[in-house]
């Protein structure tokens, strides 16, 4: 009798784990679709959630594969929409692959956010914005040699050309980080606690 009770408890625990995993995957799919569509809809203003999503995924998602997949799939899906719709060039070369690599790097950076609180989120978000800014502009300088000479002056010119976009990126990344981390906090502290109470 005790053995069957133990088996029932194990079965119930596995069912609960599967339900939580299904919920996590469903939330991830919704976030990926929302981020991709948001990036496309707000394209003219360069208001993209992908940097914040990469940081959020690295900091919060325990399944590391899913943490990497979320921003990369959002980026790929939006690039595909751009390519198919003709709104913008969706797939454009090696520099784009470096961009995907930068998002993966920001996800890894998010892994190091051990304690999630408002000051840490702000600092990590600002750092992620600057990581993306310097690495993406450096890749333009390296791979778009027609635009900028391969010299220190050319590199400085490339960085300077990106500065007008930096302010918008800072605002965008802070806004989306607030949305992602804030929604996560609300779900964790209200929705999930009420459903499991």
Phi and psi in degrees as GROMACS dihedral restraints (atoms count N, CA, C in turn):
[ dihedral_restraints ]
;  ai    aj    ak    al  type     phi  dphi    fc
    3     4     5     6     1   -64.2    20    10
    4     5     6     7     1   -37.4    20    10
    6     7     8     9     1   -61.8    20    10
    7     8     9    10     1   -43.0    20    10
    9    10    11    12     1   -67.1    20    10
   10    11    12    13     1   -36.6    20    10
   12    13    14    15     1   -63.2    20    10
   13    14    15    16     1   -41.4    20    10
   15    16    17    18     1   -62.5    20    10
   16    17    18    19     1   -44.3    20    10
   18    19    20    21     1   -61.7    20    10
   19    20    21    22     1   -40.3    20    10
   21    22    23    24     1   -64.5    20    10
   22    23    24    25     1   -41.5    20    10
   24    25    26    27     1   -63.6    20    10
   25    26    27    28     1   -42.3    20    10
   27    28    29    30     1   -63.4    20    10
   28    29    30    31     1   -44.3    20    10
   30    31    32    33     1   -61.0    20    10
   31    32    33    34     1   -44.1    20    10
   33    34    35    36     1   -64.1    20    10
   34    35    36    37     1   -40.4    20    10
   36    37    38    39     1   -65.1    20    10
   37    38    39    40     1   -40.5    20    10
   39    40    41    42     1   -65.9    20    10
   40    41    42    43     1   -39.0    20    10
   42    43    44    45     1   -63.1    20    10
   43    44    45    46     1   -43.6    20    10
   45    46    47    48     1   -64.3    20    10
   46    47    48    49     1   -41.0    20    10
   48    49    50    51     1   -63.9    20    10
   49    50    51    52     1   -41.4    20    10
   51    52    53    54     1   -65.9    20    10
   52    53    54    55     1   -38.6    20    10
   54    55    56    57     1   -64.8    20    10
   55    56    57    58     1   -42.6    20    10
   57    58    59    60     1   -65.3    20    10
   58    59    60    61     1   -40.8    20    10
   60    61    62    63     1   -65.0    20    10
   61    62    63    64     1   -42.1    20    10
   63    64    65    66     1   -62.0    20    10
   64    65    66    67     1   -41.9    20    10
   66    67    68    69     1   -62.8    20    10
   67    68    69    70     1   -43.4    20    10
   69    70    71    72     1   -61.8    20    10
   70    71    72    73     1   -44.5    20    10
   72    73    74    75     1   -65.5    20    10
   73    74    75    76     1   -40.9    20    10
   75    76    77    78     1   -62.2    20    10
   76    77    78    79     1   -44.6    20    10
   78    79    80    81     1   -62.5    20    10
   79    80    81    82     1   -41.6    20    10
   81    82    83    84     1   -61.9    20    10
   82    83    84    85     1   -44.4    20    10
   84    85    86    87     1   -62.3    20    10
   85    86    87    88     1   -43.5    20    10
   87    88    89    90     1   -62.4    20    10
   88    89    90    91     1   -43.9    20    10
   90    91    92    93     1   -64.2    20    10
   91    92    93    94     1   -41.5    20    10
   93    94    95    96     1   -61.8    20    10
   94    95    96    97     1   -48.6    20    10
   96    97    98    99     1   -63.1    20    10
   97    98    99   100     1   -44.3    20    10
   99   100   101   102     1   -63.5    20    10
  100   101   102   103     1   -41.5    20    10
  102   103   104   105     1   -66.4    20    10
  103   104   105   106     1   -43.3    20    10
  105   106   107   108     1   -63.3    20    10
  106   107   108   109     1   -46.9    20    10
  108   109   110   111     1   -67.6    20    10
  109   110   111   112     1   -36.4    20    10
  111   112   113   114     1   -64.0    20    10
  112   113   114   115     1   -43.0    20    10
  114   115   116   117     1   -61.6    20    10
  115   116   117   118     1   -40.0    20    10
  117   118   119   120     1   -71.4    20    10
  118   119   120   121     1   -47.1    20    10
  120   121   122   123     1   -63.6    20    10
  121   122   123   124     1   -35.7    20    10
  123   124   125   126     1  -102.5    20    10
  124   125   126   127     1    18.1    20    10
  126   127   128   129     1   -54.1    20    10
  127   128   129   130     1   -47.4    20    10
  129   130   131   132     1   -58.4    20    10
  130   131   132   133     1   -25.3    20    10
  132   133   134   135     1   -99.7    20    10
  133   134   135   136     1     3.4    20    10
  135   136   137   138     1    54.1    20    10
  136   137   138   139     1    43.4    20    10
  138   139   140   141     1  -103.7    20    10
  139   140   141   142     1    83.3    20    10
  141   142   143   144     1  -110.4    20    10
  142   143   144   145     1   135.8    20    10
  144   145   146   147     1   -86.9    20    10
  145   146   147   148     1     2.1    20    10
  147   148   149   150     1   -70.1    20    10
  148   149   150   151     1   -38.3    20    10
  150   151   152   153     1   -62.0    20    10
  151   152   153   154     1   -47.0    20    10
  153   154   155   156     1   -64.5    20    10
  154   155   156   157     1   -37.0    20    10
  156   157   158   159     1   -66.1    20    10
  157   158   159   160     1   -40.5    20    10
  159   160   161   162     1   -62.4    20    10
  160   161   162   163     1   -44.8    20    10
  162   163   164   165     1   -64.4    20    10
  163   164   165   166     1   -47.6    20    10
  165   166   167   168     1   -58.3    20    10
  166   167   168   169     1   -47.2    20    10
  168   169   170   171     1   -60.8    20    10
  169   170   171   172     1   -44.1    20    10
  171   172   173   174     1   -64.4    20    10
  172   173   174   175     1   -37.2    20    10
  174   175   176   177     1   -79.0    20    10
  175   176   177   178     1   -32.7    20    10
  177   178   179   180     1  -110.0    20    10
  178   179   180   181     1   -41.2    20    10
  180   181   182   183     1   -76.2    20    10
  181   182   183   184     1   119.7    20    10
  183   184   185   186     1   -74.5    20    10
  184   185   186   187     1   -33.0    20    10
  186   187   188   189     1   -76.5    20    10
  187   188   189   190     1   106.1    20    10
  189   190   191   192     1   -61.2    20    10
  190   191   192   193     1   -36.2    20    10
  192   193   194   195     1   -62.2    20    10
  193   194   195   196     1   -44.4    20    10
  195   196   197   198     1   -65.8    20    10
  196   197   198   199     1   -36.5    20    10
  198   199   200   201     1   -60.3    20    10
  199   200   201   202     1   -41.5    20    10
  201   202   203   204     1   -72.6    20    10
  202   203   204   205     1   -39.8    20    10
  204   205   206   207     1   -65.3    20    10
  205   206   207   208     1   -36.5    20    10
  207   208   209   210     1   -56.3    20    10
  208   209   210   211     1   -58.6    20    10
  210   211   212   213     1   -69.1    20    10
  211   212   213   214     1   -34.9    20    10
  213   214   215   216     1   -68.9    20    10
  214   215   216   217     1   -39.4    20    10
  216   217   218   219     1   -70.5    20    10
  217   218   219   220     1   -37.9    20    10
  219   220   221   222     1   -61.0    20    10
  220   221   222   223     1   -43.1    20    10
  222   223   224   225     1   -66.0    20    10
  223   224   225   226     1   -46.6    20    10
  225   226   227   228     1   -63.0    20    10
  226   227   228   229     1   -44.8    20    10
  228   229   230   231     1   -62.6    20    10
  229   230   231   232     1   -43.3    20    10
  231   232   233   234     1   -68.1    20    10
  232   233   234   235     1   -37.8    20    10
  234   235   236   237     1   -62.0    20    10
  235   236   237   238     1   -39.7    20    10
  237   238   239   240     1   -63.4    20    10
  238   239   240   241     1   -43.5    20    10
  240   241   242   243     1   -62.2    20    10
  241   242   243   244     1   -43.5    20    10
  243   244   245   246     1   -58.6    20    10
  244   245   246   247     1   -45.9    20    10
  246   247   248   249     1   -64.6    20    10
  247   248   249   250     1   -46.7    20    10
  249   250   251   252     1   -71.9    20    10
  250   251   252   253     1   -40.2    20    10
  252   253   254   255     1   -78.6    20    10
  253   254   255   256     1   -24.0    20    10
  255   256   257   258     1    81.8    20    10
  256   257   258   259     1     7.4    20    10
  258   259   260   261     1   -61.8    20    10
  259   260   261   262     1   -37.8    20    10
  261   262   263   264     1  -158.8    20    10
  262   263   264   265     1   168.7    20    10
  264   265   266   267     1   -73.2    20    10
  265   266   267   268     1   118.0    20    10
  267   268   269   270     1   -81.2    20    10
  268   269   270   271     1   -46.1    20    10
  270   271   272   273     1  -118.5    20    10
  271   272   273   274     1   121.1    20    10
  273   274   275   276     1  -135.4    20    10
  274   275   276   277     1     4.4    20    10
  276   277   278   279     1   134.9    20    10
  277   278   279   280     1  -165.4    20    10
  279   280   281   282     1   -62.5    20    10
  280   281   282   283     1   -37.6    20    10
  282   283   284   285     1   -58.8    20    10
  283   284   285   286     1   -32.2    20    10
  285   286   287   288     1   -66.8    20    10
  286   287   288   289     1   -40.2    20    10
  288   289   290   291     1   -63.1    20    10
  289   290   291   292     1   -35.8    20    10
  291   292   293   294     1   -64.5    20    10
  292   293   294   295     1   -38.9    20    10
  294   295   296   297     1   -58.1    20    10
  295   296   297   298     1   -43.6    20    10
  297   298   299   300     1   -61.5    20    10
  298   299   300   301     1   -40.6    20    10
  300   301   302   303     1   -62.7    20    10
  301   302   303   304     1   -37.3    20    10
  303   304   305   306     1   -64.5    20    10
  304   305   306   307     1   -40.2    20    10
  306   307   308   309     1   -63.9    20    10
  307   308   309   310     1   -38.4    20    10
  309   310   311   312     1   -63.8    20    10
  310   311   312   313     1   -40.4    20    10
  312   313   314   315     1   -63.0    20    10
  313   314   315   316     1   -41.1    20    10
  315   316   317   318     1   -65.8    20    10
  316   317   318   319     1   -34.3    20    10
  318   319   320   321     1   -62.5    20    10
  319   320   321   322     1   -45.3    20    10
  321   322   323   324     1   -60.9    20    10
  322   323   324   325     1   -41.7    20    10
  324   325   326   327     1   -58.4    20    10
  325   326   327   328     1   -39.2    20    10
  327   328   329   330     1   -62.8    20    10
  328   329   330   331     1   -29.4    20    10
  330   331   332   333     1   -57.5    20    10
  331   332   333   334     1   -29.7    20    10
  333   334   335   336     1   -81.9    20    10
  334   335   336   337     1    -4.0    20    10
  336   337   338   339     1   -81.9    20    10
  337   338   339   340     1    87.6    20    10
  339   340   341   342     1   -75.1    20    10
  340   341   342   343     1   -38.0    20    10
  342   343   344   345     1  -114.7    20    10
  343   344   345   346     1   122.2    20    10
  345   346   347   348     1   -97.7    20    10
  346   347   348   349     1   114.6    20    10
  348   349   350   351     1  -148.4    20    10
  349   350   351   352     1   171.4    20    10
  351   352   353   354     1   -59.7    20    10
  352   353   354   355     1   -48.7    20    10
  354   355   356   357     1   -60.7    20    10
  355   356   357   358     1   -41.0    20    10
  357   358   359   360     1   -66.0    20    10
  358   359   360   361     1   -40.9    20    10
  360   361   362   363     1   -60.2    20    10
  361   362   363   364     1   -44.3    20    10
  363   364   365   366     1   -62.6    20    10
  364   365   366   367     1   -47.4    20    10
  366   367   368   369     1   -64.8    20    10
  367   368   369   370     1   -45.3    20    10
  369   370   371   372     1   -65.9    20    10
  370   371   372   373     1   -36.7    20    10
  372   373   374   375     1   -65.4    20    10
  373   374   375   376     1   -47.4    20    10
  375   376   377   378     1   -61.2    20    10
  376   377   378   379     1   -43.6    20    10
  378   379   380   381     1   -62.3    20    10
  379   380   381   382     1   -41.3    20    10
  381   382   383   384     1   -63.2    20    10
  382   383   384   385     1   -39.7    20    10
  384   385   386   387     1   -61.4    20    10
  385   386   387   388     1   -45.3    20    10
  387   388   389   390     1   -70.0    20    10
  388   389   390   391     1   -35.7    20    10
  390   391   392   393     1   -59.4    20    10
  391   392   393   394     1   -48.9    20    10
  393   394   395   396     1   -62.9    20    10
  394   395   396   397     1   -44.0    20    10
  396   397   398   399     1   -58.6    20    10
  397   398   399   400     1   -53.3    20    10
  399   400   401   402     1   -69.5    20    10
  400   401   402   403     1   -42.5    20    10
  402   403   404   405     1   -70.3    20    10
  403   404   405   406     1   -40.2    20    10
  405   406   407   408     1   -69.5    20    10
  406   407   408   409     1   -40.3    20    10
  408   409   410   411     1   -69.2    20    10
  409   410   411   412     1   -34.0    20    10
  411   412   413   414     1   -65.0    20    10
  412   413   414   415     1   -37.5    20    10
  414   415   416   417     1   -68.5    20    10
  415   416   417   418     1   -34.3    20    10
  417   418   419   420     1   -61.8    20    10
  418   419   420   421     1   -45.5    20    10
  420   421   422   423     1   -62.3    20    10
  421   422   423   424     1   -40.6    20    10
  423   424   425   426     1   -72.4    20    10
  424   425   426   427     1   -40.7    20    10
  426   427   428   429     1  -104.3    20    10
  427   428   429   430     1   -13.3    20    10
  429   430   431   432     1  -110.1    20    10
  430   431   432   433     1    59.7    20    10
  432   433   434   435     1   -60.9    20    10
  433   434   435   436     1   -21.1    20    10
  435   436   437   438     1   -67.9    20    10
  436   437   438   439     1   -31.0    20    10
  438   439   440   441     1   -79.2    20    10
  439   440   441   442     1   -39.5    20    10
  441   442   443   444     1  -133.9    20    10
  442   443   444   445     1   135.2    20    10
  444   445   446   447     1   -65.2    20    10
  445   446   447   448     1   149.3    20    10
  447   448   449   450     1   -81.7    20    10
  448   449   450   451     1    72.7    20    10
  450   451   452   453     1  -149.2    20    10
  451   452   453   454     1   170.5    20    10
  453   454   455   456     1   -60.6    20    10
  454   455   456   457     1   -39.7    20    10
  456   457   458   459     1   -63.1    20    10
  457   458   459   460     1   -39.9    20    10
  459   460   461   462     1   -65.1    20    10
  460   461   462   463     1   -40.5    20    10
  462   463   464   465     1   -64.3    20    10
  463   464   465   466     1   -44.7    20    10
  465   466   467   468     1   -61.4    20    10
  466   467   468   469     1   -40.0    20    10
  468   469   470   471     1   -63.8    20    10
  469   470   471   472     1   -41.2    20    10
  471   472   473   474     1   -64.0    20    10
  472   473   474   475     1   -46.3    20    10
  474   475   476   477     1   -62.8    20    10
  475   476   477   478     1   -44.7    20    10
  477   478   479   480     1   -61.4    20    10
  478   479   480   481     1   -37.0    20    10
  480   481   482   483     1   -66.3    20    10
  481   482   483   484     1   -25.8    20    10
  483   484   485   486     1   -85.9    20    10
  484   485   486   487     1   -16.1    20    10
  486   487   488   489     1   -57.8    20    10
  487   488   489   490     1   -40.2    20    10
  489   490   491   492     1   -58.8    20    10
  490   491   492   493     1   -26.7    20    10
  492   493   494   495     1   -82.1    20    10
  493   494   495   496     1   -19.1    20    10
  495   496   497   498     1   -62.9    20    10
  496   497   498   499     1   -43.4    20    10
  498   499   500   501     1   -58.7    20    10
  499   500   501   502     1   -47.2    20    10
  501   502   503   504     1   -62.4    20    10
  502   503   504   505     1   -40.5    20    10
  504   505   506   507     1   -64.2    20    10
  505   506   507   508     1   -39.2    20    10
  507   508   509   510     1   -61.6    20    10
  508   509   510   511     1   -47.5    20    10
  510   511   512   513     1   -63.1    20    10
  511   512   513   514     1   -46.2    20    10
  513   514   515   516     1   -60.3    20    10
  514   515   516   517     1   -49.2    20    10
  516   517   518   519     1   -65.7    20    10
  517   518   519   520     1   -39.5    20    10
  519   520   521   522     1   -65.3    20    10
  520   521   522   523     1   -41.1    20    10
  522   523   524   525     1   -64.2    20    10
  523   524   525   526     1   -48.3    20    10
  525   526   527   528     1   -70.1    20    10
  526   527   528   529     1   -34.0    20    10
  528   529   530   531     1   -63.9    20    10
  529   530   531   532     1   -41.1    20    10
  531   532   533   534     1   -60.2    20    10
  532   533   534   535     1   -43.8    20    10
  534   535   536   537     1   -64.0    20    10
  535   536   537   538     1   -49.5    20    10
  537   538   539   540     1   -66.3    20    10
  538   539   540   541     1   -53.7    20    10
  540   541   542   543     1   -69.3    20    10
  541   542   543   544     1   -36.4    20    10
  543   544   545   546     1   -65.7    20    10
  544   545   546   547     1   -43.4    20    10
  546   547   548   549     1   -63.4    20    10
  547   548   549   550     1   -41.2    20    10
  549   550   551   552     1   -60.5    20    10
  550   551   552   553     1   -44.8    20    10
  552   553   554   555     1   -62.0    20    10
  553   554   555   556     1   -44.2    20    10
  555   556   557   558     1   -62.5    20    10
  556   557   558   559     1   -45.3    20    10
  558   559   560   561     1   -62.1    20    10
  559   560   561   562     1   -45.6    20    10
  561   562   563   564     1   -65.7    20    10
  562   563   564   565     1   -38.6    20    10
  564   565   566   567     1   -92.1    20    10
  565   566   567   568     1   -16.4    20    10
  567   568   569   570     1  -125.2    20    10
  568   569   570   571     1   -57.9    20    10
  570   571   572   573     1   -66.2    20    10
  571   572   573   574     1   -51.6    20    10
  573   574   575   576     1   -70.9    20    10
  574   575   576   577     1   -36.3    20    10
  576   577   578   579     1   -66.7    20    10
  577   578   579   580     1   -38.2    20    10
  579   580   581   582     1   -69.2    20    10
  580   581   582   583     1   -37.5    20    10
  582   583   584   585     1   -74.2    20    10
  583   584   585   586     1   -24.8    20    10
  585   586   587   588     1  -101.8    20    10
  586   587   588   589     1    -0.1    20    10
